[in-house]
Amino acid sequence: MAMAYMSISLHSSLLQSSSSPSLPFFRSGAPRSLLSCSASPSSRNRAVKRGSHSSCKPKPSTEEVEVTVVSHKRSPGRRKEERVDSFQDDAKGLTGRSQSTALKSTGIQKKDKKGFLYDLKEQQGNDAGNLQNAAFLNAVVKVYCTHTAPDYSLPWQKQRQYTSTGSAFMIGDGKLLTNAHCVEHGTQVKVKRRGDDTKFVAKVLARGIECDIALLSVENDEFWKGAEPLRFGHLPSLQDAVTVVGYPLGGDTISVTKGVVSRIEVTSYAHGTSDLLGIQIDAAINPGNSGGPAFNEHGECIGVAFQVYRSDDAENIGYVIPTTVVSHFLDDFERNGKYTGFPCLGVLLQKLENPALRACLKVPNNEGVLVRTVEPTAPASEVLKEGDVIVSFDDVHVGCEGTVPFRSTERIAFRYLISQKFAGDMAELGIIREGSYMKVQTALQPRVHLVPYHIEGGQPSYLIIAGLVFTPLSEPLIDEECEDSIGLKLLAKARYSLAKFKGEEIVILSQVLANEVNIGYEDMSNQQVLKFNGTQIKNIHHLAHLVDSCKDKYLVFEFEDNFLAVLEREAATAASPCVLKDYGIPSERSSDLLEPYKDSSDDNLEIDHYIGDSPVSSLEIGFDGLLWA
């Protein structure tokens, strides 16, 4: 399925026309081995640039950008015309809680304590048909964000800043809701009300990567004078009328588009590469609508606009984050004082549609899904094993296609039940193991990614030793470096390998800053370092600890393909300040590596990045018979 971000309109000085969106910054679940190389938002020359970058596609002109907003990344098995998009309308081209086990929609519970949510049964008191004078339109505001993204190839510095615009809306208690990708890497966020010419500074309280929601606050009382927050409505039904409101590209005033609800199902969220409940609508959604509300015919907010589908065979397919997901995000923030994330079961499942397969597994009825892989970092690894058949989740029966009952006459993907839980919640699984039925309990925790899609804290870790630049492998780094520079082996590991313990990282030698102490290593780049002086490396903090505590005469780095790099320790220590000065680098390591190293993993654990059959998301499987939970 092809997804595209449709948040922010562009106002970057890097573009010739403020109305032309730039290339997309992708966060889709397309196979990493097929990632396209997008041009950097800045046209400046890098301080250190390797020849391998010349293979990247050049940045298109402003005219070309208008027709290349959509990514060329595709999921396996999909037609060439279909594209998995995640364009965000900024200068970089960035880019439910507590339903019963019967799965009847209960909407959002009333929460008056902090003013986040309001009684669902109350209505706005304005006729939604008279949109020009509808009071609820005044709760929709325009968001201005200045972004300063990290430079993952040169992790000690930031990229050139760029600006973007999007939409948000008031939910009460001095809070606003918008999309997470609208304020990603934001250094300054401002908001402006409808009909006003004053911009007010906003603060980002929380960002939910998986659900693509961000919570903002505005402390200036002047901004809230006469404001009436929106009320949330129930999950809509098919064919219900929907109105999308926001500030899309093409004008400075508010925009209103109408349509109907065409589908409700578990949807791939492009920004967080997650699978959560989504509402598909046919109302026009354009760059700048991201973060804006979608209303029902009573003027109640039924979700947040966040992405669109691009295909030569389809039109007017937009997606809205439903109030059930919004409620989960707000409940999470209220419980913990921060966003902790959506949990997962951590298993790769196979459908059991074939009667012979069910008979072989001794499954008596037409139900259940087969466990093919359990992630080592998931708590479920202690109670589930390969070959188990999951037939129920909290007493809700799971069908052979991996679906469960939803509302009265519908069915929905099994992972919907998991998304209704919070981090740390327990779940009871009914399983069939070797023909015997039993029940097991397991905790649910957010997934641990070996190669993260987003960097916590916003700045990547790095370590420079005598010009050798080490950094963890991440999806943003892969996007920035291009496929051919990273290499197929690292791309395969990034896609298929699973973390063996929390905190595990793939550490790579990003580049070598030429100096006489590292002669012969200058052309090395994007090579995974496996061992230091014979010790297996667990993460970059572990590598820094090993180097700092080393008393040997030589520093010996063992890379993949049995390549060896050796430095004389005292010479390397003496050369490091000169390298930093020559290349204008403020520090030999990132600030997080200055903290004492704490090893939370098993000291005797053997790290083996086995390239197995476990994609990182359901989109990457390519075969409809397998799915992640």
C-alpha positions as CSV (number, residue, x, y, z in Angstrom):
1,M,0.0,0.0,0.0
2,A,1.3,3.4,-0.9
3,M,1.3,6.1,1.7
4,A,2.2,9.7,1.6
5,Y,2.5,12.3,4.3
6,M,0.4,15.4,3.6
7,S,1.4,17.8,6.4
8,I,3.2,21.0,5.9
9,S,3.4,23.5,3.0
10,L,6.9,24.7,2.2
11,H,8.6,28.0,2.9
12,S,12.3,27.2,2.5
13,S,14.7,29.6,1.0
14,L,16.3,26.6,-0.7
15,L,13.3,26.3,-3.1
16,Q,12.7,28.6,-6.0
17,S,8.9,28.5,-5.4
18,S,7.2,28.4,-2.0
19,S,4.4,26.4,-3.5
20,S,6.5,23.6,-4.7
21,P,7.1,20.7,-2.3
22,S,10.5,19.1,-2.1
23,L,11.5,15.5,-2.2
24,P,10.0,13.2,0.4
25,F,11.8,12.0,3.5
26,F,10.6,8.4,3.8
27,R,9.5,6.6,6.8
28,S,7.5,3.8,5.0
29,G,7.8,0.1,5.6
30,A,9.2,-0.5,2.2
31,P,12.1,-2.9,2.0
32,R,15.3,-1.1,3.0
33,S,17.1,-2.9,0.2
34,L,14.9,-0.9,-2.2
35,L,15.2,2.5,-0.6
36,S,15.7,5.3,-3.1
37,C,18.3,8.0,-2.5
38,S,16.7,11.3,-1.8
39,A,18.6,14.5,-2.2
40,S,19.5,16.4,1.0
41,P,17.5,19.5,1.7
42,S,20.6,21.6,1.7
43,S,22.7,22.3,-1.3
44,R,25.8,23.0,0.7
45,N,29.0,20.9,0.3
46,R,29.7,18.5,3.2
47,A,32.8,19.0,5.2
48,V,33.8,15.4,4.4
49,K,32.4,13.7,1.3
50,R,33.2,10.3,-0.1
51,G,33.3,9.4,-3.7
52,S,30.5,6.9,-3.2
53,H,28.0,9.7,-2.8
54,S,28.4,10.6,-6.5
55,S,26.1,7.7,-7.3
56,C,23.2,9.3,-5.6
57,K,20.6,10.9,-7.7
58,P,20.9,14.6,-8.2
59,K,18.4,16.9,-6.6
60,P,15.7,17.7,-9.1
61,S,14.8,21.2,-10.1
62,T,11.8,23.0,-8.7
63,E,9.7,22.0,-11.7
64,E,10.8,18.4,-11.4
65,V,10.0,18.3,-7.7
66,E,6.3,18.9,-8.4
67,V,6.0,15.6,-10.2
68,T,8.4,13.6,-8.0
69,V,6.8,14.3,-4.6
70,V,5.9,10.6,-4.5
71,S,8.5,8.0,-3.5
72,H,9.6,5.3,-5.8
73,K,9.9,2.8,-2.9
74,R,7.7,-0.2,-3.4
75,S,6.7,-3.1,-1.3
76,P,7.5,-6.6,-2.6
77,G,4.7,-8.1,-4.8
78,R,3.1,-4.8,-5.5
79,R,2.5,-3.3,-9.0
80,K,5.0,-0.9,-10.3
81,E,2.5,1.8,-10.5
82,E,1.8,1.6,-6.7
83,R,4.1,3.5,-4.4
84,V,4.6,3.6,-0.7
85,D,4.8,7.3,0.0
86,S,5.5,9.4,3.0
87,F,5.9,12.9,1.7
88,Q,5.9,15.6,4.3
89,D,5.2,19.1,3.1
90,D,8.2,20.8,4.5
91,A,11.4,22.1,3.0
92,K,13.1,18.7,3.3
93,G,10.0,17.2,1.8
94,L,9.6,15.5,5.1
95,T,8.6,14.6,5.3
96,G,-8.6,4.1,21.6
97,R,-8.6,3.1,24.3
98,S,-10.3,0.3,26.4
99,Q,-12.7,-1.3,24.1
100,S,-14.4,-4.4,25.5
101,T,-13.4,-7.9,24.4
102,A,-16.5,-8.0,22.3
103,L,-14.8,-5.2,20.3
104,K,-17.8,-2.9,20.2
105,S,-16.8,0.7,19.6
106,T,-17.1,2.8,22.7
107,G,-15.3,5.8,21.4
108,I,-13.4,7.9,23.9
109,Q,-14.2,8.0,27.5
110,K,-15.0,11.2,29.2
111,K,-12.0,12.8,30.9
112,D,-12.5,16.1,32.6
113,K,-9.6,15.9,35.0
114,K,-7.1,17.5,32.8
115,G,-9.4,18.9,30.1
116,F,-8.0,16.7,27.3
117,L,-11.2,15.1,26.3
118,Y,-14.9,16.1,26.5
119,D,-18.2,14.3,26.8
120,L,-18.8,12.6,23.5
121,K,-22.6,12.9,23.8
122,E,-22.4,16.7,23.8
123,Q,-22.4,18.4,20.4
124,Q,-20.9,21.6,19.2
125,G,-24.1,23.5,19.2
126,N,-23.4,24.7,15.6
127,D,-24.8,23.3,12.5
128,A,-22.0,21.6,10.6
129,G,-23.7,22.4,7.4
130,N,-23.0,26.1,7.9
131,L,-19.3,25.8,7.9
132,Q,-18.5,29.4,7.3
133,N,-19.9,30.4,10.7
134,A,-19.2,27.1,12.5
135,A,-17.5,27.8,15.8
136,F,-15.5,24.6,15.7
137,L,-13.5,25.8,12.7
138,N,-12.0,28.4,15.0
139,A,-10.3,25.6,17.0
140,V,-8.2,24.7,14.0
141,V,-4.8,26.6,13.9
142,K,-1.9,26.8,11.6
143,V,1.5,25.5,12.7
144,Y,4.8,27.0,11.7
145,C,7.9,24.9,12.5
146,T,11.6,25.5,12.0
147,H,13.4,22.1,11.7
148,T,17.1,21.4,12.3
149,A,17.7,17.8,11.4
150,P,20.9,15.9,12.4
151,D,23.5,15.2,9.7
152,Y,23.8,11.4,10.1
153,S,26.8,11.2,7.8
154,L,28.6,13.9,9.8
155,P,27.0,13.1,13.2
156,W,28.7,15.9,15.1
157,Q,26.8,18.6,13.3
158,K,23.3,19.6,12.2
159,Q,21.9,20.1,8.7
160,R,20.8,23.5,7.5
161,Q,17.5,24.6,9.0
162,Y,14.3,24.7,7.0
163,T,10.8,25.7,7.7
164,S,7.4,24.1,7.2
165,T,3.7,24.7,8.0
166,G,0.9,22.3,9.0
167,S,-2.3,22.2,11.0
168,A,-3.3,21.6,14.6
169,F,-6.4,21.9,16.8
170,M,-7.3,22.8,20.3
171,I,-8.3,20.0,22.8
172,G,-8.5,22.0,26.0
173,D,-6.3,22.8,29.0
174,G,-3.9,24.8,26.9
175,K,-3.1,21.8,24.7
176,L,-3.1,21.3,20.9
177,L,-2.8,18.1,18.8
178,T,-0.9,17.8,15.6
179,N,1.1,15.2,13.7
180,A,4.5,14.1,15.0
181,H,6.1,14.5,11.6
182,C,4.9,18.2,11.5
183,V,7.3,19.0,14.4
184,E,10.0,16.4,13.9
185,H,13.5,17.9,14.7
186,G,11.7,21.2,15.5
187,T,13.8,23.9,17.1
188,Q,11.0,26.5,17.0
189,V,7.2,25.9,16.8
190,K,4.7,28.7,16.4
191,V,0.9,28.6,16.0
192,K,-1.6,31.1,14.7
193,R,-5.4,31.1,15.1
194,R,-7.9,31.6,12.3
195,G,-8.5,35.2,11.5
196,D,-5.5,36.4,13.6
197,D,-2.1,37.8,12.5
198,T,-0.2,37.0,15.7
199,K,2.0,33.9,16.0
200,F,2.4,32.4,19.4
201,V,5.3,30.1,20.5
202,A,4.3,26.5,21.3
203,K,6.1,23.8,23.2
204,V,6.2,20.2,22.2
205,L,5.1,18.1,25.2
206,A,5.2,14.7,23.6
207,R,5.7,13.0,20.2
208,G,4.3,9.6,19.4
209,I,6.3,8.2,16.6
210,E,4.2,5.0,16.0
211,C,0.9,6.9,16.0
212,D,2.2,10.1,14.3
213,I,0.7,12.3,17.0
214,A,2.3,15.2,18.9
215,L,1.0,17.2,21.9
216,L,1.7,20.9,22.0
217,S,1.1,23.5,24.7
218,V,0.8,27.3,24.4
219,E,1.3,29.1,27.7
220,N,0.3,32.6,26.5
221,D,-3.2,33.3,27.8
222,E,-3.8,35.7,24.9
223,F,-3.9,32.8,22.5
224,W,-6.7,31.1,24.3
225,K,-9.1,34.1,24.7
226,G,-12.5,33.0,23.4
227,A,-11.2,29.6,22.4
228,E,-13.6,26.6,22.3
229,P,-11.8,23.3,22.2
230,L,-13.0,20.5,20.0
231,R,-15.1,17.6,21.2
232,F,-14.2,14.1,20.1
233,G,-16.8,11.8,18.6
234,H,-17.2,8.0,18.3
235,L,-15.5,5.9,15.7
236,P,-17.6,6.5,12.6
237,S,-19.4,4.0,10.4
238,L,-18.9,3.3,6.7
239,Q,-20.4,6.0,4.5
240,D,-20.6,8.5,7.3
241,A,-20.0,12.1,6.1
242,V,-16.6,13.5,7.0
243,T,-15.2,17.0,6.7
244,V,-11.4,17.7,6.7
245,V,-10.2,21.1,7.9
246,G,-6.7,22.5,7.8
247,Y,-4.2,24.8,6.1
248,P,-3.0,22.9,3.0
249,L,-0.6,24.2,0.4
250,G,-2.2,26.8,-1.9
251,G,-3.3,29.5,0.5
252,D,-3.1,31.1,3.9
253,T,-6.7,30.8,5.0
254,I,-8.5,27.7,6.3
255,S,-9.5,25.0,3.8
256,V,-12.5,22.6,4.1
257,T,-13.0,19.5,2.0
258,K,-15.8,16.9,2.3
259,G,-16.2,13.2,1.7
260,V,-17.3,10.0,3.3
261,V,-15.7,7.2,5.4
262,S,-14.9,4.4,2.9
263,R,-13.0,1.9,5.1
264,I,-11.9,1.3,8.6
265,E,-9.1,-1.2,9.2
266,V,-5.6,-1.7,10.6
267,T,-3.4,0.6,8.5
268,S,0.3,1.0,8.0
269,Y,1.5,4.3,9.5
270,A,4.2,5.6,7.2
271,H,6.0,7.8,9.8
272,G,6.4,5.2,12.5
273,T,6.3,2.1,10.3
274,S,3.6,0.7,12.6
275,D,0.2,-0.9,12.1
276,L,-2.6,0.8,13.9
277,L,-6.3,1.4,13.3
278,G,-6.9,3.9,10.5
279,I,-9.9,5.5,8.8
280,Q,-9.8,5.7,5.0
281,I,-11.8,8.6,3.5
282,D,-12.3,10.0,0.0
283,A,-12.1,13.7,1.0
284,A,-9.3,15.6,-0.7
285,I,-6.2,15.8,1.6
286,N,-3.2,17.9,0.5
287,P,0.2,19.0,1.8
288,G,-0.5,21.1,4.9
289,N,-3.6,19.2,6.0
290,S,-1.5,17.0,8.3
291,G,-2.4,17.5,11.9
292,G,-5.8,19.0,11.0
293,P,-9.1,17.5,12.4
294,A,-11.7,15.5,10.5
295,F,-15.3,16.2,11.6
296,N,-18.5,14.2,11.4
297,E,-21.8,15.8,10.5
298,H,-22.4,16.9,14.1
299,G,-19.2,18.9,14.3
300,E,-17.4,16.4,16.5
301,C,-13.7,15.5,15.8
302,I,-13.4,11.8,14.6
303,G,-9.7,11.9,13.9
304,V,-6.5,13.6,12.7
305,A,-5.6,13.7,9.0
306,F,-2.1,12.4,8.4
307,Q,-1.3,10.6,5.1
308,V,-2.6,9.8,1.6
309,Y,-2.4,7.0,-0.9
310,R,-0.7,7.6,-4.3
311,S,-1.2,5.3,-7.2
312,D,-1.9,5.5,-10.9
313,D,-5.0,3.3,-10.3
314,A,-6.6,5.2,-7.4
315,E,-7.7,8.7,-6.4
316,N,-8.8,10.6,-3.4
317,I,-7.7,8.0,-0.8
318,G,-6.7,9.7,2.4
319,Y,-6.2,8.5,5.9
320,V,-7.3,9.8,9.3
321,I,-6.0,8.7,12.8
322,P,-9.1,7.7,14.7
323,T,-10.1,8.9,18.1
324,T,-9.3,5.5,19.6
325,V,-5.6,5.9,18.7
326,V,-5.7,9.6,19.9
327,S,-7.2,8.5,23.2
328,H,-4.5,5.8,23.7
329,F,-1.8,8.5,23.1
330,L,-3.4,10.9,25.6
331,D,-4.0,8.2,28.2
332,D,-0.4,7.1,27.9
333,F,0.8,10.7,28.4
334,E,-1.5,11.2,31.4
335,R,-0.5,7.9,33.0
336,N,3.3,8.3,32.6
337,G,3.9,12.0,32.2
338,K,5.4,11.1,28.8
339,Y,4.7,9.0,25.7
340,T,5.9,5.4,26.2
341,G,4.7,3.9,23.0
342,F,2.4,1.2,21.7
343,P,3.3,-2.4,22.8
344,C,3.8,-5.4,20.6
345,L,3.7,-9.2,21.0
346,G,6.9,-9.6,19.1
347,V,6.0,-12.6,17.0
348,L,5.9,-13.4,13.2
349,L,2.7,-15.3,12.5
350,Q,1.5,-17.4,9.6
351,K,-2.1,-17.8,8.6
352,L,-3.7,-21.2,8.8
353,E,-6.1,-21.3,5.9
354,N,-4.9,-24.6,4.6
355,P,-6.8,-27.6,6.1
356,A,-3.8,-30.0,5.8
357,L,-1.6,-27.5,7.7
358,R,-4.2,-27.3,10.5
359,A,-4.5,-31.0,10.7
360,C,-0.7,-31.4,10.8
361,L,-0.6,-29.0,13.8
362,K,-3.6,-30.8,15.4
363,V,-5.8,-27.7,15.3
364,P,-9.4,-29.0,15.5
365,N,-11.2,-25.9,14.3
366,N,-10.9,-23.3,11.5
367,E,-9.0,-20.9,13.8
368,G,-5.6,-19.7,15.0
369,V,-2.3,-18.4,13.6
370,L,1.0,-20.2,13.6
371,V,4.0,-18.7,15.5
372,R,7.0,-18.8,13.1
373,T,9.4,-16.5,15.0
374,V,9.5,-14.9,18.4
375,E,11.8,-11.9,18.9
376,P,14.4,-12.5,21.6
377,T,13.8,-9.1,23.2
378,A,10.0,-9.7,23.6
379,P,8.6,-11.0,26.9
380,A,6.6,-13.5,24.8
381,S,9.8,-15.4,24.1
382,E,9.6,-16.8,27.6
383,V,6.1,-18.4,27.1
384,L,5.8,-18.9,23.3
385,K,7.9,-20.9,20.9
386,E,8.0,-21.7,17.2
387,G,5.2,-24.1,16.3
388,D,2.7,-22.8,18.8
389,V,-0.8,-21.8,17.4
390,I,-2.4,-18.8,19.0
391,V,-6.2,-19.3,19.0
392,S,-7.3,-16.5,21.4
393,F,-6.1,-13.2,22.8
394,D,-7.8,-12.2,26.1
395,D,-10.6,-14.7,25.3
396,V,-11.2,-13.2,21.9
397,H,-11.0,-16.0,19.3
398,V,-8.4,-15.4,16.5
399,G,-9.5,-16.6,13.0
400,C,-7.3,-18.6,10.7
401,E,-6.7,-15.4,8.6
402,G,-5.3,-13.6,11.7
403,T,-8.5,-11.6,12.2
404,V,-10.8,-11.0,15.2
405,P,-14.4,-9.8,15.5
406,F,-14.8,-6.0,15.3
407,R,-18.0,-4.1,16.1
408,S,-21.1,-6.1,15.1
409,T,-20.5,-7.4,11.6
410,E,-16.9,-6.7,10.8
411,R,-13.5,-8.4,11.4
412,I,-10.2,-6.7,11.8
413,A,-6.5,-7.7,12.0
414,F,-5.5,-9.5,15.2
415,R,-2.8,-6.9,16.0
416,Y,-5.6,-4.4,16.7
417,L,-6.2,-6.0,20.0
418,I,-2.5,-5.6,20.9
419,S,-2.6,-1.9,20.0
420,Q,-5.3,-1.4,22.6
421,K,-2.9,-2.3,25.4
422,F,-0.4,-0.1,27.1
423,A,3.3,-0.8,27.7
424,G,3.6,-3.2,30.7
425,D,0.0,-4.6,30.4
426,M,-0.5,-8.3,30.6
427,A,-2.2,-10.4,27.9
428,E,-3.6,-13.9,28.2
429,L,-3.0,-16.1,25.1
430,G,-4.9,-19.3,24.3
431,I,-2.5,-21.6,22.4
432,I,-2.3,-25.1,21.0
433,R,1.1,-26.7,21.5
434,E,1.6,-30.2,20.0
435,G,-2.2,-30.8,20.0
436,S,-2.7,-29.7,23.6
437,Y,-4.7,-26.5,24.5
438,M,-3.3,-24.3,27.2
439,K,-3.3,-20.7,28.4
440,V,-0.2,-18.5,29.0
441,Q,0.3,-15.0,30.1
442,T,2.8,-12.5,28.9
443,A,3.7,-8.8,29.3
444,L,3.5,-6.5,26.3
445,Q,6.3,-4.0,25.7
446,P,7.2,-1.6,22.8
447,R,9.3,-3.3,20.2
448,V,13.1,-3.1,20.3
449,H,14.5,-2.3,16.8
450,L,18.1,-3.3,16.0
451,V,18.2,-0.6,13.4
452,P,16.0,2.3,14.6
453,Y,13.8,4.3,12.4
454,H,14.1,7.4,14.6
455,I,16.9,8.5,16.9
456,E,16.0,9.1,20.5
457,G,17.1,12.6,21.5
458,G,17.4,13.7,17.9
459,Q,21.2,13.5,17.6
460,P,23.0,10.3,16.6
461,S,25.9,8.9,18.7
462,Y,29.4,8.9,17.4
463,L,32.9,8.1,18.4
464,I,36.1,9.3,16.6
465,I,39.4,7.5,17.3
466,A,42.3,8.8,15.4
467,G,40.1,9.8,12.5
468,L,38.0,6.6,12.4
469,V,34.4,7.7,12.8
470,F,32.1,5.1,14.4
471,T,28.3,5.5,14.6
472,P,25.3,3.1,15.0
473,L,23.5,2.0,11.9
474,S,20.0,3.7,11.6
475,E,17.4,4.1,9.0
476,P,18.0,7.9,8.6
477,L,21.7,7.1,8.0
478,I,20.7,4.6,5.3
479,D,18.4,7.1,3.7
480,E,21.2,9.7,3.7
481,E,24.0,7.5,2.5
482,C,22.2,5.7,-0.3
483,E,21.9,2.0,-0.9
484,D,25.1,1.5,-3.0
485,S,27.2,3.3,-0.3
486,I,25.8,1.2,2.5
487,G,26.1,-2.1,0.7
488,L,23.8,-5.0,0.3
489,K,25.1,-7.0,3.3
490,L,24.3,-4.1,5.8
491,L,21.0,-3.5,4.1
492,A,20.1,-7.1,4.5
493,K,21.0,-7.1,8.2
494,A,19.0,-3.9,8.7
495,R,16.0,-5.5,7.2
496,Y,16.1,-9.0,8.5
497,S,18.2,-9.2,11.7
498,L,16.6,-9.1,15.1
499,A,18.0,-7.6,18.3
500,K,19.1,-10.2,20.7
501,F,18.9,-7.9,23.8
502,K,17.8,-4.4,24.6
503,G,20.5,-1.9,23.7
504,E,22.1,-3.9,20.9
505,E,23.3,-1.9,18.0
506,I,25.0,-2.5,14.6
507,V,28.1,-0.2,14.9
508,I,29.7,0.8,11.7
509,L,32.9,2.7,10.6
510,S,31.1,5.5,8.9
511,Q,34.3,7.1,7.3
512,V,37.9,7.8,8.0
513,L,39.2,11.3,8.3
514,A,42.6,11.1,6.6
515,N,45.6,11.6,8.8
516,E,49.1,10.1,8.8
517,V,48.2,7.9,11.8
518,N,45.5,6.1,9.8
519,I,47.4,5.7,6.4
520,G,45.9,2.8,4.4
521,Y,42.4,3.1,5.9
522,E,41.3,6.3,4.2
523,D,39.0,4.6,1.7
524,M,37.1,2.6,4.3
525,S,33.4,3.5,4.8
526,N,30.2,2.0,6.1
527,Q,31.9,-1.2,7.4
528,Q,30.5,-3.0,10.4
529,V,32.9,-3.4,13.3
530,L,32.5,-6.7,15.1
531,K,35.3,-6.9,17.7
532,F,37.7,-4.6,19.5
533,N,40.9,-6.4,20.8
534,G,39.0,-9.7,20.5
535,T,35.9,-8.6,22.4
536,Q,32.5,-8.7,20.7
537,I,31.0,-5.2,20.4
538,K,27.4,-4.8,21.8
539,N,26.8,-1.1,21.0
540,I,28.7,2.1,20.5
541,H,28.8,2.9,24.2
542,H,30.3,-0.5,24.8
543,L,33.0,0.3,22.1
544,A,33.8,3.6,23.7
545,H,34.2,1.9,27.1
546,L,36.5,-0.8,25.6
547,V,38.7,1.9,24.0
548,D,38.8,4.0,27.2
549,S,39.8,1.1,29.4
550,C,42.3,-0.4,26.9
551,K,46.0,-0.6,28.2
552,D,47.3,-2.7,25.3
553,K,49.9,-1.3,22.9
554,Y,47.6,-1.6,19.9
555,L,44.0,-0.9,19.1
556,V,42.8,-3.7,17.0
557,F,39.4,-3.4,15.2
558,E,38.0,-6.4,13.4
559,F,35.5,-5.7,10.7
560,E,33.2,-7.8,8.6
561,D,34.8,-10.0,5.9
562,N,37.7,-10.5,8.2
563,F,39.2,-7.0,7.5
564,L,41.6,-5.7,10.2
565,A,42.5,-2.2,11.2
566,V,45.3,-1.7,13.8
567,L,46.4,1.6,15.4
568,E,49.2,2.2,17.9
569,R,47.4,3.3,21.0
570,E,49.7,6.2,22.1
571,A,50.0,7.5,18.6
572,A,46.3,7.4,18.1
573,T,45.7,9.3,21.3
574,A,48.2,11.9,20.3
575,A,46.8,12.3,16.8
576,S,43.1,12.7,17.8
577,P,43.3,16.4,18.8
578,C,45.0,17.2,15.5
579,V,42.3,15.4,13.5
580,L,39.5,17.2,15.4
581,K,41.2,20.6,14.8
582,D,41.8,19.9,11.1
583,Y,38.2,18.9,10.4
584,G,36.6,21.5,12.7
585,I,35.0,18.9,15.0
586,P,34.1,20.1,18.5
587,S,34.4,16.8,20.3
588,E,35.7,13.3,19.7
589,R,32.4,11.7,20.9
590,S,28.8,12.6,21.4
591,S,27.6,13.7,24.8
592,D,25.7,10.5,25.6
593,L,29.0,8.6,25.4
594,L,30.5,10.7,28.2
595,E,28.2,8.9,30.7
596,P,29.6,5.8,32.5
597,Y,28.9,2.6,30.6
598,K,26.3,0.3,32.2
599,D,26.0,-3.2,30.7
600,S,22.5,-4.5,31.0
601,S,23.0,-7.5,28.8
602,D,24.5,-10.9,29.6
603,D,28.3,-10.6,29.5
604,N,28.7,-14.0,27.9
605,L,26.0,-13.4,25.3
606,E,27.3,-14.1,21.8
607,I,26.1,-11.5,19.3
608,D,25.2,-13.1,16.0
609,H,23.5,-11.0,13.4
610,Y,22.0,-13.9,11.6
611,I,20.1,-12.9,8.5
612,G,17.0,-14.9,8.9
613,D,13.4,-14.7,7.5
614,S,12.1,-12.0,9.8
615,P,11.3,-8.7,8.1
616,V,11.0,-5.6,10.3
617,S,7.4,-4.8,9.4
618,S,4.3,-6.4,7.8
619,L,4.8,-4.3,4.7
620,E,8.2,-5.9,4.1
621,I,6.9,-9.5,4.1
622,G,5.6,-9.4,0.5
623,F,3.5,-12.5,1.1
624,D,0.0,-12.1,2.5
625,G,0.3,-15.3,4.5
626,L,2.7,-13.9,7.0
627,L,2.2,-11.0,9.4
628,W,3.8,-9.3,12.4
629,A,2.0,-9.0,15.7
